[in-house]
Amino acid sequence: MVVKSGGVGAAEEGPAGAAVRRWVEAGGGRLVLDGGLATELEAHGADLNDPLWSAKCILSSPHLIRKASPHATTLAFAINDMKSFGHYSLAYKATIQGFESKGFSKEQSENLLTKSVEIAHEAREMFLKQHSDQSTPMHRPILVAASIGSYGAYLADGSEYSGDYGEAGTLEFLKDFHRRRLQVLAEARPDLIAFETIPNKLEAQAYVELLEECNISIPSWFSFNSKDGVHVVSGDSLIECAKVANSCAKVGAVGINCTPPRFIHSLILTIQKVTDKPILIYPNSGERYDAEKKEWVESTGVSDGDFVSYVSEWCKDGAALIGGCCRTTPNTIRAITRTLNQFCPAP
């Protein structure tokens, strides 16, 4: 079975795990997640050379979000092929502190966070309205996930790919940094909260404690990033990080994002050693991010065809939620959907 229950290291599932399992079951046994939104925004003319990255479009060009979103070009394909699809907000690098650095008040900054989720809700409603007359009814979930990036993502200095926060690397500092953002995004009522590109065990622990202390009822997932197929990018053991995620009943799925495709197989097997929660994976294109130049090194990437060649293996490994991260495109997501339909029929 792709989605397991009980077994090694199982924590109390709680409503979060139950919700994710319902979504996966409604999707026929697997969920197709989205691709790289920032990549599409740039392709449609957005200038994201800014510490806010794609969150900049919340301020300057929300119309581009609806136009350029990979969801707009792949949702129809995914649903018509009877697969589910995740829909994301722009909150990954959207933080109260980041907006305040642009001159906004705390109240204005919180309103912008809320808006990031509202835009995703609006895009979903627009899509459903546009396809309300299609012959095949849409019973598969289209989910809005509020993305929470790491402290390193806010710094925009590449530390999200190293997990090295220096003096700021304390549990209480990280909890103080993330607390209000988490509360505001939860109040905006997304379907789930996606803690993404988690670079170290400490930040995962901060998230777990905040979910409990803030009594967050929105289901969440934790996805870590790795550069060697064994550890997360800080050098911490992936097994230890996955144990932290597994310990929290408010975490409904555990997995990997923004990691080269060639490492995913071993990472899935590692995560399975310590959790029975659904596993999600959405790798990047295989390219390497140069933190000094603030750009992706294209020569290290893989083609859509090469990327998708891994998908059947991940499916057989037990991944229940599969998509793409940085530098993946709508074509990638279409190809993932085809592959799942052809080689990985739902259990």
C-alpha positions in Angstrom: 0.0 0.0 0.0 1.2 3.5 -0.7 -0.4 5.0 2.3 0.3 3.0 5.4 -0.9 3.1 9.0 0.6 1.8 12.2 4.1 0.2 12.2 7.6 1.4 13.1 7.8 4.7 14.9 4.2 5.5 14.4 2.9 8.6 16.3 -0.7 9.2 17.1 -2.1 10.1 13.7 -4.6 12.7 14.8 -6.7 14.8 12.4 -3.8 16.0 10.3 -2.7 12.5 9.2 -6.4 11.5 8.7 -7.0 14.6 6.5 -3.9 13.8 4.3 -5.0 10.2 4.0 -8.5 11.3 2.9 -7.1 13.6 0.2 -4.8 10.9 -1.1 -7.6 8.3 -1.2 -9.8 10.9 -3.0 -7.1 11.3 -5.5 -7.1 7.5 -6.3 -4.1 6.7 -4.1 -1.8 9.6 -5.0 -1.7 13.3 -5.2 0.0 15.3 -8.0 1.6 18.4 -6.6 2.5 21.6 -8.4 5.8 22.7 -10.0 8.0 25.8 -9.6 5.7 28.9 -9.4 8.6 31.3 -9.4 10.0 29.7 -12.6 6.7 30.4 -14.3 6.4 33.9 -12.9 9.8 34.7 -14.4 8.8 33.2 -17.7 5.8 35.6 -17.8 8.0 38.6 -17.2 8.2 39.0 -13.4 11.5 40.3 -12.0 12.1 38.3 -8.8 15.6 39.6 -8.1 14.5 40.6 -4.6 14.7 39.1 -1.1 11.0 38.6 -1.2 11.3 36.4 -4.4 7.9 35.4 -5.7 6.2 37.0 -2.7 7.2 40.3 -4.4 4.3 39.7 -6.8 1.8 40.0 -4.0 2.8 43.7 -3.8 3.5 44.5 -7.5 1.7 42.2 -9.8 -0.9 39.8 -8.3 -2.4 39.5 -11.8 0.8 37.7 -12.9 0.2 35.1 -10.3 -3.0 34.0 -11.8 -1.6 34.2 -15.4 1.8 32.5 -14.7 0.9 30.0 -12.1 1.7 26.4 -13.2 -1.6 25.5 -11.7 -3.5 27.4 -14.4 -1.8 25.4 -17.1 -1.7 22.0 -15.5 -4.8 21.8 -13.3 -7.1 20.9 -16.2 -4.7 18.2 -17.4 -4.3 16.7 -13.9 -8.0 16.7 -13.1 -9.1 15.4 -16.5 -6.7 12.5 -16.0 -8.4 11.9 -12.6 -5.4 13.0 -10.5 -5.4 15.5 -7.7 -3.4 18.6 -7.6 -1.9 20.9 -4.9 -2.3 24.6 -5.1 0.1 26.8 -3.2 0.2 30.3 -1.8 3.1 32.6 -2.2 4.2 32.7 1.4 7.5 30.8 1.1 9.6 33.9 1.4 6.7 36.1 2.7 7.4 37.0 6.3 6.3 39.8 8.6 10.0 40.8 9.0 10.5 40.8 5.3 7.6 43.1 4.5 8.5 45.4 7.4 12.0 45.8 5.9 10.1 47.2 2.8 8.5 49.8 5.0 5.2 48.2 5.8 3.7 48.3 9.2 3.2 45.1 11.2 -0.5 45.2 10.4 0.1 45.7 6.7 2.6 42.9 6.7 0.1 40.5 8.3 -2.5 41.6 5.8 -0.1 40.7 2.9 0.4 37.3 4.4 -3.3 36.8 4.4 -3.5 38.0 0.9 -1.1 35.4 -0.3 -3.5 32.7 0.7 -6.6 34.6 -0.6 -5.0 34.9 -4.0 -4.6 31.1 -4.1 -8.2 30.6 -3.0 -9.3 33.0 -5.8 -7.3 31.2 -8.4 -8.9 27.9 -7.4 -12.4 29.3 -7.6 -11.6 30.8 -11.0 -10.5 27.5 -12.3 -13.5 25.6 -10.9 -15.9 28.2 -12.4 -14.2 27.9 -15.8 -14.5 24.1 -15.8 -17.9 23.8 -14.2 -19.5 22.6 -17.4 -16.9 19.9 -18.2 -18.3 16.4 -18.9 -16.3 14.7 -16.2 -17.2 15.8 -12.7 -14.3 16.9 -10.6 -14.3 14.9 -7.4 -10.5 15.1 -6.8 -9.3 17.7 -4.3 -7.6 20.9 -5.4 -5.7 22.1 -2.3 -4.5 25.4 -1.1 -1.3 25.1 0.9 0.2 28.1 2.8 3.9 27.7 2.3 6.3 28.5 5.2 9.9 28.8 4.3 12.9 28.6 6.6 14.6 31.4 8.4 17.3 31.1 5.8 14.8 31.8 3.0 14.0 35.1 4.7 17.8 35.9 4.9 18.1 35.3 1.2 21.8 34.6 1.7 21.8 31.0 0.7 21.6 29.7 4.2 18.3 27.8 3.4 20.7 25.5 1.5 23.1 25.1 4.4 21.1 25.5 7.6 23.9 27.5 9.1 22.3 30.4 11.0 25.2 31.4 13.2 24.1 33.1 16.4 20.5 33.0 15.3 20.5 29.2 15.4 18.7 28.8 18.7 15.3 27.2 19.3 13.7 30.2 20.9 14.9 32.6 18.3 13.5 30.5 15.5 10.2 30.1 17.3 9.9 33.8 17.8 10.7 34.4 14.2 8.1 32.0 12.8 5.3 32.3 15.5 3.2 35.1 14.2 3.5 34.2 10.6 2.3 30.7 11.3 -0.7 32.1 13.3 -1.7 34.6 10.5 -1.4 32.0 7.8 -3.5 29.5 9.8 -6.2 32.2 10.3 -6.4 32.6 6.5 -7.7 29.0 6.4 -5.6 27.2 3.8 -6.3 23.5 3.4 -2.9 22.8 4.8 0.4 24.4 5.9 3.5 23.3 4.0 6.7 23.7 6.0 9.2 23.5 3.1 12.9 23.2 2.4 13.6 22.6 6.1 17.4 22.6 6.3 18.1 21.4 9.8 16.7 19.5 12.8 16.5 22.6 15.0 14.1 24.4 12.7 11.9 21.3 12.5 11.8 21.1 16.3 10.8 24.8 16.4 7.9 24.1 14.0 6.7 21.1 16.0 6.7 23.2 19.2 4.9 26.1 17.6 2.2 23.8 16.1 1.5 22.6 19.6 1.8 25.9 21.5 -0.3 27.8 19.0 -2.8 25.0 18.9 -2.8 25.0 15.1 -5.7 22.9 13.7 -4.8 23.1 10.0 -3.0 19.9 8.8 0.6 20.4 7.9 3.5 18.6 6.1 7.2 18.8 6.7 9.6 18.6 3.7 13.4 18.7 4.1 16.1 19.3 1.5 19.2 17.2 1.0 22.4 17.5 -1.0 23.8 14.0 -0.6 20.9 11.6 -0.3 21.7 10.8 3.4 21.6 14.1 5.4 19.6 17.3 5.2 21.7 20.2 3.9 23.0 21.2 7.3 24.6 17.8 7.8 22.0 16.7 10.3 20.8 13.1 9.9 17.6 12.8 7.8 16.5 10.0 10.1 16.7 12.3 13.1 14.8 15.1 11.3 12.1 12.7 10.1 11.7 11.4 13.7 11.0 15.0 14.8 8.3 15.3 12.2 6.9 11.9 13.0 6.6 12.8 16.7 3.9 15.5 16.0 0.3 14.4 15.4 -0.3 17.8 13.7 2.1 16.8 10.9 0.2 14.7 8.3 3.0 13.9 5.8 6.8 13.9 5.7 9.1 14.2 2.8 11.6 16.0 0.6 11.6 19.0 -1.7 14.2 21.2 -3.6 16.6 18.3 -3.9 18.2 16.7 -7.0 16.0 13.8 -8.4 18.9 11.4 -8.2 18.8 11.4 -4.4 15.1 10.9 -3.9 15.0 7.1 -3.9 17.4 6.7 -1.0 15.7 9.5 0.9 12.3 7.9 0.6 13.7 4.6 2.0 15.3 6.5 4.8 12.2 8.3 5.8 10.2 5.0 5.8 12.4 3.6 8.5 11.0 6.1 11.1 7.5 7.0 10.0 4.4 5.5 8.5 2.9 8.9 7.6 2.3 9.5 3.9 5.5 10.5 2.1 5.7 13.5 -0.3 8.4 14.4 -2.7 8.8 17.3 -5.0 12.4 17.6 -6.2 14.0 20.5 -8.0 15.2 20.1 -11.6 18.6 18.9 -10.5 20.2 22.3 -10.9 22.5 23.8 -8.2 21.7 27.1 -6.7 24.8 29.5 -6.5 24.2 31.5 -3.3 26.8 34.1 -4.1 25.6 34.8 -7.6 22.0 34.2 -6.6 21.2 32.1 -9.6 20.7 28.5 -10.6 23.5 26.7 -12.4 21.8 25.3 -15.5 24.6 22.9 -16.5 23.7 20.6 -13.5 20.1 20.2 -14.4 18.2 17.3 -16.0 15.6 17.4 -18.7 11.9 16.9 -18.1 12.3 13.4 -19.6 15.1 12.5 -17.3 13.2 14.0 -14.3 10.1 12.0 -15.0 12.1 8.8 -15.6 12.5 8.7 -11.8 8.8 9.0 -11.1 7.8 5.3 -11.4 10.6 4.4 -9.0 9.4 6.9 -6.4 5.9 5.6 -6.8 7.0 2.0 -6.2 9.1 3.2 -3.3 5.8 4.4 -1.7 5.6 8.2 -2.3 2.0 9.2 -2.0 2.4 12.9 -3.1 4.6 13.7 -6.1 5.4 17.0 -7.8 8.2 19.4 -8.6 10.0 22.3 -7.0 12.4 24.9 -8.3 13.0 25.1 -12.0 10.3 22.5 -12.8 7.6 23.5 -15.3 4.0 22.7 -16.2 5.4 20.3 -18.7 7.1 18.4 -15.9 3.9 18.1 -14.0 2.0 17.0 -17.0 4.6 14.3 -17.6 4.4 13.2 -13.9 0.7 12.8 -14.3 1.1 10.7 -17.4 3.7 8.5 -15.8 1.6 7.9 -12.7 -1.4 7.0 -14.8 0.6 4.7 -17.0 3.0 3.0 -14.7 1.7 3.6 -11.2 -2.0 2.7 -11.1 -3.5 3.5 -7.7 -3.6 0.6 -5.2 
